[in-house]
Each structure stands twice: as structure tokens, then as C-alpha cells.
């Protein structure tokens, strides 16, 4: 009989623990109401609501990552992102519509959030040499595109853009570098054997790209013979980058003429380059001549010449020259408004545009130029992810798998490196978002206001119940708090849950003691002690009010049950 009583006591203690701790494991939901009052319709729009998400995570209402949360419409999950001080989500919204959504917790854990930055928001990626698109890159994202609206999707100003045209298309553009067109003809400079044999323009950090044509302003003096060449050479080692063409110098005239050299040369990467006319024939009386610009008319460049031994660069002068890059490369794909996967790939020879893994357009391309501008991942309602690959090395994956802190969008591929910076958007004019009180399986929690989330009540919050004047934060003054804090830090359990579990463990011990004692008077004293403990925990905000009633019923049942005769 004693063994049966002890077994019953243990089972009852476990049952009590499960009953009282149940609110800790309960899911929560709250109404999320969106109202449009200005008569504007949105196929999708990113919205934001201020919420103390950090409090929710710290106190066990959501998981530490927030990935157990959902925003739903008609029971179907919609894209959302949890931030330390807000919830962002994307939804369709009709003119003058009130849309009733729900925020829920304790769902199956997501693998990642969507990237939702709010209407007008965007992500900035700081310029870095390892992220330059160049000759070999692939960028890819999956997200919602409204192709009826003209919007930037991705942009590195001066190098690359991907836009929605507003007419049902997506347009990818690689921009050519700026042409050099310097026709300010100053001092005459001559080339011939035994003296200077190469001259032209030195361009510091010439951008990568295909130069289709160069034109030198030339004439002959006397009767030179032989061949002159128009060439590009690296400043670093004088190595030949390419030859634009050649000319029989005897065909030059004795008056000044622009001569075009039209064999294209690709500058493979941003580097210092000299573009030269080279002639090592003739002599001082039979030579070719070109013109300097004495006013320094081209930015980041100077007139340069070579005498067979050393180079001389003239800091204040330039060359009279024209440099023409290839035209911008544009690719177009028709895309229906909605979620789509967009991929732009460049292998150094061809630029290709894919939609949902289907190649839609391609063109010959030498690659995007290197600019000092940041990459901007511009505003669309949401992105599922963004990836950035350079020379077959994946540099960036933006697909957040935890609550966002501040404005940093972590690079999941290499945390702390190439993180994005979010500029948060705002709700469109006439659109209001209201989050109601959290509802658990046990009770309704009152709605908060502004940036304050509804104060939790059934786990550790005091609001709305007479006599409850403390919450989890106030419990830090309790003598037991150091132990609670240590357990929380060791187990990663939220502090509020540790308080509930600890209080329930003590209560379970009292029940076991009550059942095991043979004297009714002792059982009654233990019952009163337990009742006082429950009331004390309720007052501190550890237990909700209804635990008092459960305790009273169980205590009375134990006393009555222990004093009832046993039928053998």
C-alpha cells in the first residue's frame, strides 16, 4: 500500500508540473489588422509594425531565433521578417480594404526568413574589390516583382543595373566605361628612331571593358616610311594588352587628321594602362607627329612618352586622343508580376539573363566595369534570398536565419564579412497596421501600444490582474534570482520559464509530502503552506490566477482521498 501511495504521489506531482507548466509550451496568436484608407491597391506591399520582439524571445514566447513565428492570411503563411523592435511582412492589399491577418508562435521552425524591408526600404552593400562584378560573376535572387511598376531591383551605379521597366519586362544592363574624347590640340610631339618612339595617354585605373576604337591626331613630317602601331600596354610591366591596328606612315598627310584604329581590345580588369602610338622608324627629318593637350583635359590621366629607356609622364598635360568603348550591353526578359527567380550570369564572353532557370536573353560582353559605388539591393515587397558569386566563389548569401538586430543584414556565407546595411521603409500613406493582444490557449493578453508589445501575463507578466505588481524584470531582486539566472544561462532557457519550472518543482514536492504524510492535520498544514506558495508566486507574476483554483481542487482531493477507506 505504501508503494502504491508513493507511486501515486509521484504521478500526481508529474501531472501537476505538466498542468502548471503547460502555458510555457502553449502557442500564441494575435490579430494583425491592415487597413488601406487612400484608395490605393497593392498586388504586394511590405509593411511594418512596431513590436518588442527582443522581449518575446527573452521571455520564451518565441524561440531565440524567432523562426517558429508566422504571419498568416486566411491560414496561409505570408513572407515575414522578425526584427528586434518590429515585425515586417508582405501582403496583397485592395483599395479601402481592411485585411485581417494573424501573428502566431510555436509553429514548425522555418529554415530562414524572407527579406522584407518595408515600402521604400533597401539594402546597401559596401563597395569592395572582392564583390566587383567584372568578367566572371553570377547574381541571383528570388522575390516578388511587380513588373507593372518601374523600379530598380539591383544597382551598382555606373557598372550594372537590373530594373523592372514598368511595362512587363526585366532589364539587365552592363554599362560601358565613359569614352575619352579629348580634341584640345596643343604642343606638337614627334616620334622617330633614335629619340622618343612611343607616346600617348596614360590612364590611371582604366576600367575593364572592350575598347572598340582609338583615334590619334597625326601628321607626317618629311618622308617617313614603315609602320606605326596603336597599342595598349600595362603600366605595371609594359606588357602588351592588345593592338588596335597599324598604319603605313607614308600614307599620312602633312596636315592634321584623326586616324581611326578599329581592332577592338579588351581591358580585362581595372588597371593603369597606356594607350600609345608606336613608331621606331625614320629620323629627325622623316618622322610622324601627334599633339599634346597642354591643359590636362582628361581626368585621372596624363600625356606619356618613351625614349627607348625610360617613361616620362606629364602630370599637367594630356594627349589629343579619342577612346571609344563598346556600347552598353542590355538583356531583356518578359516577367509576369509575381514571385520569380532572376539570375544574371557573365562568363567573360557572354552575359545571360535567366528567369526561373530558363535562359531568356544573352549578348557578348567583356564584363561590368569597376566603380567605387556601393551595390544597392533595392526595394521590392520581399526577397526570399540574394546570392553574389565572383569567379565561381560564392561571396554573399542573404537569407536571414535569426531575428535581425538593428540594421545589419548578416551574410550567411561569411558572417561579419560583406554584411548588408538595411534602410528600413515605412508603411505607405493611408495604410495602418494594428497588432492585437496575444491570445494563448489559456487567456487573452492585453494589447500594447507604440513600440511596446502586449505585456505577457500567464507566464510572467503582471498587467490586468489585481495585486500583480511585478514582472520578470522585477524578480531580479528576488534572493533566488542568481540561481535562476545561472540555470537560464546554462540551459539557454528564458528566465521566465526557469521561474515557472522552479516554482512548480517546489509545489510538486509539497504535494508528494502531503500525500506521504499519514496525519490529516499535517496534510492540512502542508496544504495551507502550498496554497500560500501558489498565492505568493501568483503575486510575483510567476503563476496565472487560475493555478490557485487547480491547486485548491487537487489539495482537497488528496486530503479526502487519503482519508477515504480503501477497498481491498
Secondary structure, DSSP 8 states (H G I E B T S, - for coil): -HHHHHHHHHHHHHHHHHHHHHHHH---EEEEEEEE-SS--EEEEEEEEE--HHHHHHTTSS-TT-TT-EEEETTEEE-EEEETTEEEEEEEE-TT-EEEEEEE-S----S---B---TT-EEEE---GGG--TTSEEEEEEEEE-TTSEEEEEEETTTEEEEEESSSEEEEEE-----EEE----SEEEE-TTS--EEEEEEEEE-SEEEEEEEEEEEEES---SEEEEEEEETTT--EEEEEEEEEGGG--SS-EEEEE---EEE-SSEEEEEEEE---SBTTBEEEEEEETT--STTEEEEEE-SS-EEEETT-EE-EEEEE---EEEEEE--SEEEEEEEEE-SSEEEEEETTEEEEEEE-------S--EEE---S-EEEEEEEETTEEEEEE---S-B-TTEE--SSSTTSS-EEEE-----TTEEEEE---B-SS-B-----TT------SSS--TTSTT----TTGGGGSTTHHHHHHHHHHH---HHHHHHHHHHHHHHHHHHHHHH---HHHHHHHHHHHHHHHHHHHHHTSS-THHHHHHHHHHHHHHHHHHS----
